[in-house]
Amino acid sequence: MTDLPFPEWGSAAHDAQFSQARSCETRATRFERRIRVRNAIEYIAGALVALLFGGATIAALLRGEIAFALGFLLVLAGTAAVLWNLHRRGANLERHPEDTCRAHLRRQYEHQRAALAAVPAWYIGPLLPGTLAIYATVTAKVAEKAGWATALSGIAGPAAITFGLFAAIALANLWGARRLAREIAALDAGD
């Protein structure tokens, strides 16, 4: 006679192991902490951009440089949009008491995956009008004094760096979205 109430269960998968109940909770808490830290860094960076471009806007207005002031204001508006989108799309989801830890973690992963995959639209997109306005203003001002060939060749390097950085941000976030998609697949597979 065996001590197991259902001996066939034990014999069907004698090497089966239950996951630790705390393992999922630890994983979810660690992931949520990472999201909070990432968002805090983004909010601090946004405040710094607002401070710098706010000062630049005031300085441009005082000097009568309306085109620069407009470009700086567009960057400020874009930054506000990015921070709002981060709050709306990239914040941690609330835990629902009726959800299992696994269900919550999956929802959290999917929410963040969708946010990362859409970074070109909600993060980079709002910054483009101001960035383009500033580059156009600088190029036009230089062209007035030195000609368009000089202005365009002079702006090419800084523009390549700026838009290269935007592309790197988009690619890094798309890579992060793919990584989260793999995490979701692993969760669905029972890992």
Backbone as CSV, one residue per row, in Angstrom:
resi,resn,N_x,N_y,N_z,CA_x,CA_y,CA_z,C_x,C_y,C_z
1,MET,0.839,-1.182,0.000,0.000,0.000,0.000,0.881,1.242,0.000
2,THR,0.443,2.238,-0.641,1.230,3.471,-0.770,0.607,4.589,0.075
3,ASP,1.417,5.579,0.414,0.947,6.699,1.212,0.277,7.775,0.356
4,LEU,0.484,7.715,-0.943,-0.080,8.725,-1.834,-1.569,8.479,-2.030
5,PRO,-2.388,9.541,-1.984,-3.818,9.345,-2.185,-4.147,8.923,-3.619
6,PHE,-3.360,9.392,-4.564,-3.556,9.035,-5.970,-2.207,8.592,-6.526
7,PRO,-1.836,7.351,-6.318,-0.489,6.893,-6.686,-0.181,7.034,-8.176
8,GLU,-1.215,6.979,-9.032,-0.942,7.092,-10.468,-0.397,8.460,-10.835
9,TRP,-0.733,9.492,-10.060,-0.188,10.815,-10.327,1.315,10.822,-10.122
10,GLY,1.749,10.244,-9.054,3.176,10.191,-8.755,3.927,9.335,-9.748
11,SER,3.322,8.261,-10.213,4.022,7.382,-11.147,4.006,7.945,-12.565
12,ALA,3.036,8.795,-12.892,2.962,9.343,-14.245,4.065,10.366,-14.492
13,ALA,4.443,11.099,-13.493,5.482,12.129,-13.656,6.273,12.223,-12.357
14,HIS,7.062,11.197,-12.103,7.800,11.125,-10.839,8.838,12.227,-10.678
15,ASP,9.262,12.819,-11.791,10.270,13.877,-11.704,9.657,15.285,-11.752
16,ALA,8.330,15.373,-11.727,7.674,16.677,-11.788,7.981,17.476,-10.530
17,GLN,8.139,18.781,-10.731,8.400,19.672,-9.606,7.459,20.854,-9.697
18,PHE,7.004,21.285,-8.570,6.178,22.480,-8.518,7.094,23.687,-8.455
19,SER,6.671,24.765,-9.129,7.466,25.981,-9.020,7.235,26.573,-7.639
20,GLN,8.227,27.254,-7.164,8.090,27.892,-5.872,7.046,28.991,-5.977
21,ALA,6.149,29.061,-4.999,5.104,30.081,-5.029,5.713,31.475,-5.017
22,ARG,6.787,31.657,-4.336,7.432,32.962,-4.238,8.207,33.323,-5.499
23,SER,8.542,32.345,-6.321,9.330,32.614,-7.520,8.614,33.590,-8.448
24,CYS,7.340,33.363,-8.703,6.567,34.259,-9.583,6.450,35.632,-8.950
25,GLU,6.162,35.662,-7.664,6.009,36.942,-6.965,7.310,37.744,-7.023
26,THR,8.422,37.081,-6.815,9.724,37.748,-6.872,9.989,38.281,-8.274
27,ARG,9.682,37.477,-9.264,9.889,37.864,-10.656,9.034,39.086,-11.012
28,ALA,7.765,39.056,-10.609,6.859,40.170,-10.906,7.313,41.438,-10.190
29,THR,7.696,41.311,-8.933,8.130,42.478,-8.158,9.400,43.072,-8.749
30,ARG,10.340,42.218,-9.137,11.592,42.692,-9.737,11.321,43.419,-11.055
31,PHE,10.431,42.849,-11.875,10.090,43.477,-13.151,9.427,44.839,-12.923
32,GLU,8.498,44.899,-11.985,7.810,46.159,-11.698,8.768,47.209,-11.152
33,ARG,9.732,46.785,-10.350,10.740,47.716,-9.829,11.571,48.278,-10.979
34,ARG,11.938,47.412,-11.915,12.704,47.865,-13.086,11.918,48.908,-13.883
35,ILE,10.623,48.688,-14.031,9.777,49.632,-14.764,9.708,50.963,-14.016
36,ARG,9.545,50.907,-12.680,9.491,52.150,-11.893,10.795,52.929,-11.996
37,VAL,11.926,52.245,-11.931,13.228,52.915,-12.039,13.390,53.515,-13.433
38,ARG,13.062,52.748,-14.460,13.159,53.267,-15.835,12.309,54.519,-15.990
39,ASN,11.077,54.463,-15.503,10.179,55.606,-15.645,10.663,56.797,-14.838
40,ALA,11.196,56.565,-13.652,11.734,57.666,-12.836,12.876,58.360,-13.574
41,ILE,13.743,57.582,-14.187,14.852,58.156,-14.964,14.298,58.982,-16.128
42,GLU,13.281,58.465,-16.810,12.672,59.193,-17.926,12.028,60.498,-17.443
43,TYR,11.347,60.461,-16.291,10.715,61.685,-15.769,11.775,62.715,-15.380
44,ILE,12.874,62.275,-14.793,13.960,63.192,-14.440,14.570,63.798,-15.708
45,ALA,14.795,62.950,-16.717,15.330,63.453,-17.991,14.350,64.436,-18.623
46,GLY,13.064,64.139,-18.549,12.053,65.048,-19.090,12.046,66.386,-18.378
47,ALA,12.213,66.351,-17.054,12.270,67.606,-16.290,13.502,68.412,-16.678
48,LEU,14.624,67.730,-16.897,15.851,68.414,-17.315,15.670,69.043,-18.699
49,VAL,15.065,68.293,-19.622,14.797,68.837,-20.959,13.877,70.048,-20.859
50,ALA,12.840,69.949,-20.016,11.907,71.076,-19.847,12.633,72.295,-19.292
51,LEU,13.511,72.074,-18.344,14.267,73.177,-17.756,15.175,73.831,-18.807
52,LEU,15.932,73.016,-19.523,16.862,73.547,-20.524,16.142,74.222,-21.686
53,PHE,15.139,73.551,-22.238,14.450,74.122,-23.392,13.512,75.254,-22.976
54,GLY,13.021,75.227,-21.752,12.250,76.361,-21.247,13.115,77.599,-21.178
55,GLY,14.326,77.449,-20.629,15.274,78.565,-20.582,15.674,79.024,-21.967
56,ALA,15.884,78.064,-22.870,16.259,78.419,-24.245,15.123,79.166,-24.947
57,THR,13.886,78.775,-24.667,12.734,79.459,-25.265,12.682,80.912,-24.810
58,ILE,12.844,81.113,-23.513,12.821,82.475,-22.968,13.963,83.309,-23.559
59,ALA,15.153,82.731,-23.612,16.305,83.443,-24.177,16.071,83.790,-25.645
60,ALA,15.518,82.855,-26.410,15.256,83.117,-27.830,14.214,84.220,-27.996
61,LEU,13.191,84.201,-27.173,12.168,85.258,-27.250,12.749,86.622,-26.892
62,LEU,13.604,86.654,-25.877,14.220,87.927,-25.480,15.118,88.489,-26.572
63,ARG,15.694,87.618,-27.381,16.565,88.073,-28.480,15.787,88.282,-29.776
64,GLY,14.493,88.000,-29.755,13.689,88.175,-30.955,13.823,87.045,-31.959
65,GLU,14.343,85.923,-31.537,14.522,84.751,-32.409,13.273,83.872,-32.339
66,ILE,12.238,84.295,-33.032,10.942,83.631,-32.962,11.008,82.198,-33.502
67,ALA,11.741,81.985,-34.590,11.830,80.641,-35.180,12.481,79.660,-34.193
68,PHE,13.542,80.103,-33.525,14.169,79.241,-32.519,13.206,78.990,-31.351
69,ALA,12.552,80.061,-30.906,11.608,79.918,-29.788,10.509,78.913,-30.138
70,LEU,10.020,78.962,-31.368,8.995,78.011,-31.801,9.531,76.581,-31.779
71,GLY,10.738,76.383,-32.293,11.350,75.053,-32.266,11.506,74.533,-30.841
72,PHE,11.971,75.409,-29.951,12.144,75.012,-28.549,10.801,74.696,-27.898
73,LEU,9.776,75.512,-28.220,8.433,75.241,-27.688,7.894,73.902,-28.195
74,LEU,8.180,73.587,-29.444,7.749,72.294,-29.987,8.450,71.136,-29.281
75,VAL,9.717,71.329,-28.932,10.420,70.293,-28.161,9.787,70.153,-26.777
76,LEU,9.452,71.279,-26.154,8.778,71.232,-24.849,7.443,70.500,-24.944
77,ALA,6.665,70.824,-25.955,5.377,70.148,-26.137,5.584,68.659,-26.408
78,GLY,6.575,68.343,-27.223,6.886,66.933,-27.501,7.307,66.200,-26.248
79,THR,8.101,66.854,-25.416,8.537,66.244,-24.162,7.348,65.997,-23.239
80,ALA,6.444,66.951,-23.166,5.232,66.765,-22.357,4.420,65.585,-22.879
81,ALA,4.304,65.477,-24.203,3.576,64.348,-24.797,4.261,63.024,-24.484
82,VAL,5.577,63.007,-24.569,6.332,61.780,-24.256,6.091,61.366,-22.807
83,LEU,6.172,62.318,-21.889,5.988,61.991,-20.473,4.560,61.533,-20.191
84,TRP,3.586,62.157,-20.824,2.205,61.715,-20.658,2.034,60.302,-21.221
85,ASN,2.593,60.072,-22.401,2.520,58.732,-22.999,3.222,57.691,-22.135
86,LEU,4.332,58.064,-21.552,5.043,57.142,-20.664,4.153,56.780,-19.477
87,HIS,3.500,57.780,-18.924,2.591,57.529,-17.797,1.434,56.617,-18.218
88,ARG,0.896,56.888,-19.398,-0.275,56.147,-19.873,0.085,54.766,-20.406
89,ARG,1.173,54.660,-21.147,1.519,53.409,-21.815,2.572,52.583,-21.093
90,GLY,3.445,53.257,-20.330,4.592,52.545,-19.778,4.576,52.343,-18.285
91,ALA,3.522,52.779,-17.619,3.462,52.590,-16.164,3.095,51.146,-15.841
92,ASN,3.420,50.735,-14.637,3.031,49.407,-14.184,1.520,49.299,-14.104
93,LEU,1.020,48.117,-14.397,-0.401,47.855,-14.254,-0.714,47.547,-12.791
94,GLU,-1.903,47.893,-12.384,-2.331,47.554,-11.030,-2.562,46.051,-10.937
95,ARG,-2.255,45.528,-9.791,-2.542,44.113,-9.564,-4.004,43.950,-9.210
96,HIS,-4.636,42.975,-9.813,-6.022,42.656,-9.507,-6.031,41.466,-8.554
97,PRO,-6.757,41.558,-7.461,-6.748,40.459,-6.491,-7.236,39.137,-7.085
98,GLU,-8.063,39.214,-8.116,-8.582,37.969,-8.702,-7.587,37.300,-9.647
99,ASP,-6.525,38.013,-10.026,-5.509,37.446,-10.929,-4.492,36.629,-10.158
100,THR,-4.088,35.537,-10.769,-2.945,34.806,-10.225,-1.691,35.619,-10.505
101,CYS,-0.642,35.284,-9.828,0.622,35.986,-10.067,1.040,35.825,-11.526
102,ARG,0.896,34.621,-12.036,1.279,34.338,-13.423,0.451,35.184,-14.401
103,ALA,-0.852,35.283,-14.164,-1.729,36.075,-15.048,-1.337,37.556,-14.985
104,HIS,-1.051,38.038,-13.775,-0.642,39.438,-13.644,0.686,39.678,-14.352
105,LEU,1.644,38.800,-14.147,2.954,38.965,-14.781,2.809,38.951,-16.297
106,ARG,1.971,38.076,-16.814,1.764,38.019,-18.256,1.136,39.323,-18.763
107,ARG,0.134,39.821,-18.044,-0.481,41.102,-18.429,0.543,42.227,-18.410
108,GLN,1.389,42.219,-17.372,2.415,43.252,-17.233,3.420,43.171,-18.387
109,TYR,3.864,41.955,-18.688,4.794,41.769,-19.807,4.163,42.257,-21.112
110,GLU,2.917,41.881,-21.348,2.255,42.258,-22.596,2.069,43.771,-22.681
111,HIS,1.716,44.393,-21.577,1.547,45.850,-21.536,2.869,46.550,-21.881
112,GLN,3.938,46.105,-21.282,5.253,46.715,-21.543,5.747,46.379,-22.941
113,ARG,5.456,45.177,-23.428,5.864,44.799,-24.782,5.196,45.720,-25.794
114,ALA,3.902,45.958,-25.617,3.174,46.845,-26.531,3.738,48.271,-26.466
115,ALA,4.069,48.729,-25.268,4.637,50.075,-25.126,5.983,50.176,-25.837
116,LEU,6.833,49.191,-25.641,8.159,49.218,-26.274,8.057,49.129,-27.792
117,ALA,7.156,48.307,-28.282,7.010,48.141,-29.735,6.517,49.424,-30.400
118,ALA,5.786,50.247,-29.651,5.224,51.471,-30.219,6.062,52.716,-29.927
119,VAL,7.262,52.553,-29.380,8.134,53.695,-29.047,8.346,54.650,-30.218
120,PRO,8.540,54.169,-31.453,8.709,55.134,-32.542,7.537,56.113,-32.666
121,ALA,6.334,55.660,-32.372,5.161,56.530,-32.500,4.973,57.446,-31.300
122,TRP,5.051,56.917,-30.088,4.680,57.728,-28.923,5.856,58.384,-28.213
123,TYR,7.058,57.949,-28.480,8.228,58.520,-27.809,9.035,59.395,-28.764
124,ILE,9.364,58.853,-29.907,10.196,59.595,-30.864,9.341,60.562,-31.688
125,GLY,8.178,60.126,-32.095,7.297,60.949,-32.928,7.039,62.349,-32.383
126,PRO,6.670,62.485,-31.103,6.403,63.837,-30.581,7.632,64.754,-30.546
127,LEU,8.819,64.181,-30.571,10.034,64.995,-30.525,10.489,65.457,-31.916
128,LEU,9.977,64.833,-32.952,10.426,65.156,-34.308,10.080,66.576,-34.760
129,PRO,8.857,67.078,-34.542,8.576,68.436,-35.037,9.534,69.489,-34.478
130,GLY,9.794,69.463,-33.183,10.704,70.446,-32.589,12.125,70.272,-33.077
131,THR,12.557,69.022,-33.161,13.915,68.746,-33.629,14.092,69.234,-35.064
132,LEU,13.129,68.923,-35.920,13.210,69.364,-37.321,13.147,70.879,-37.426
133,ALA,12.308,71.515,-36.607,12.205,72.984,-36.639,13.521,73.634,-36.237
134,ILE,14.173,73.084,-35.219,15.467,73.647,-34.781,16.519,73.465,-35.868
135,TYR,16.589,72.266,-36.434,17.571,72.031,-37.501,17.283,72.913,-38.714
136,ALA,16.012,73.086,-39.068,15.664,73.930,-40.211,16.041,75.385,-39.946
137,THR,15.807,75.840,-38.723,16.142,77.227,-38.374,17.651,77.457,-38.422
138,VAL,18.398,76.538,-37.829,19.863,76.665,-37.848,20.368,76.660,-39.288
139,THR,19.863,75.733,-40.078,20.309,75.623,-41.472,19.990,76.898,-42.254
140,ALA,18.792,77.415,-42.079,18.407,78.648,-42.794,19.255,79.835,-42.355
141,LYS,19.527,79.934,-41.041,20.336,81.061,-40.540,21.767,80.987,-41.088
142,VAL,22.337,79.791,-41.118,23.695,79.638,-41.657,23.683,79.899,-43.161
143,ALA,22.648,79.418,-43.853,22.565,79.605,-45.311,22.488,81.081,-45.686
144,GLU,21.863,81.896,-44.842,21.787,83.345,-45.109,23.175,83.976,-45.183
145,LYS,24.078,83.467,-44.372,25.416,84.069,-44.287,26.461,83.335,-45.127
146,ALA,26.348,81.986,-45.202,27.411,81.219,-45.844,26.954,80.413,-47.053
147,GLY,25.680,80.419,-47.365,25.179,79.653,-48.506,24.633,78.288,-48.081
148,TRP,23.761,77.775,-48.945,23.097,76.509,-48.629,24.043,75.326,-48.609
149,ALA,25.025,75.298,-49.471,25.959,74.162,-49.490,26.693,74.057,-48.156
150,THR,27.179,75.172,-47.675,27.886,75.190,-46.389,26.931,74.824,-45.251
151,ALA,25.709,75.392,-45.295,24.732,75.127,-44.232,24.356,73.654,-44.183
152,LEU,24.092,73.066,-45.339,23.686,71.660,-45.375,24.828,70.726,-44.993
153,SER,26.039,71.056,-45.442,27.163,70.193,-45.058,27.476,70.334,-43.571
154,GLY,27.256,71.513,-43.023,27.517,71.721,-41.603,26.497,71.055,-40.698
155,ILE,25.274,70.961,-41.166,24.213,70.380,-40.328,24.141,68.861,-40.480
156,ALA,24.755,68.322,-41.510,24.662,66.884,-41.791,25.172,66.028,-40.625
157,GLY,26.312,66.389,-40.067,26.879,65.590,-38.969,26.010,65.595,-37.722
158,PRO,25.648,66.772,-37.198,24.779,66.798,-36.021,23.427,66.122,-36.264
159,ALA,22.853,66.318,-37.465,21.573,65.681,-37.776,21.730,64.163,-37.822
160,ALA,22.830,63.688,-38.383,23.067,62.244,-38.429,23.167,61.667,-37.012
161,ILE,23.825,62.390,-36.120,23.941,61.930,-34.731,22.565,61.914,-34.062
162,THR,21.814,62.992,-34.200,20.493,63.075,-33.572,19.563,61.980,-34.083
163,PHE,19.442,61.867,-35.400,18.512,60.890,-35.955,19.051,59.467,-35.820
164,GLY,20.370,59.343,-35.769,20.959,58.031,-35.451,20.618,57.611,-34.032
165,LEU,20.640,58.571,-33.108,20.253,58.296,-31.728,18.780,57.907,-31.653
166,PHE,17.924,58.616,-32.381,16.505,58.250,-32.425,16.334,56.822,-32.956
167,ALA,17.073,56.490,-34.013,16.989,55.139,-34.582,17.488,54.097,-33.583
168,ALA,18.567,54.406,-32.874,19.090,53.466,-31.871,18.086,53.250,-30.747
169,ILE,17.424,54.319,-30.320,16.396,54.201,-29.282,15.255,53.314,-29.781
170,ALA,14.815,53.546,-31.012,13.725,52.736,-31.578,14.139,51.273,-31.666
171,LEU,15.345,51.010,-32.157,15.806,49.624,-32.289,15.977,48.946,-30.936
172,ALA,16.526,49.653,-29.968,16.691,49.071,-28.631,15.342,48.718,-28.020
173,ASN,14.360,49.571,-28.229,13.040,49.286,-27.680,12.336,48.160,-28.434
174,LEU,12.533,48.086,-29.737,11.979,46.961,-30.496,12.634,45.655,-30.066
175,TRP,13.928,45.697,-29.792,14.625,44.511,-29.282,14.046,44.129,-27.919
176,GLY,13.812,45.118,-27.061,13.202,44.849,-25.756,11.809,44.260,-25.895
177,ALA,11.041,44.737,-26.865,9.697,44.191,-27.098,9.784,42.733,-27.536
178,ARG,10.742,42.409,-28.374,10.918,41.006,-28.797,11.338,40.122,-27.619
179,ARG,12.196,40.668,-26.767,12.618,39.908,-25.589,11.415,39.630,-24.680
180,LEU,10.566,40.628,-24.500,9.365,40.417,-23.686,8.404,39.431,-24.353
181,ALA,8.331,39.446,-25.676,7.493,38.469,-26.378,7.989,37.052,-26.090
182,ARG,9.305,36.870,-26.023,9.864,35.554,-25.672,9.522,35.178,-24.227
183,GLU,9.564,36.177,-23.330,9.188,35.932,-21.930,7.721,35.525,-21.830
184,ILE,6.873,36.165,-22.617,5.448,35.824,-22.626,5.259,34.393,-23.148
185,ALA,5.963,34.051,-24.218,5.872,32.694,-24.766,6.350,31.666,-23.740
186,ALA,7.415,31.996,-23.026,7.923,31.069,-21.995,6.898,30.908,-20.874
187,LEU,6.271,32.018,-20.478,5.224,31.941,-19.444,4.063,31.089,-19.934
188,ASP,3.659,31.285,-21.175,2.549,30.510,-21.736,2.891,29.028,-21.832
189,ALA,4.181,28.741,-22.053,4.620,27.346,-22.150,4.766,26.691,-20.779
190,GLY,4.665,27.522,-19.737,4.733,26.960,-18.393,6.096,27.053,-17.734
191,ASP,7.003,27.806,-18.316,8.336,27.943,-17.711,8.308,28.916,-16.554
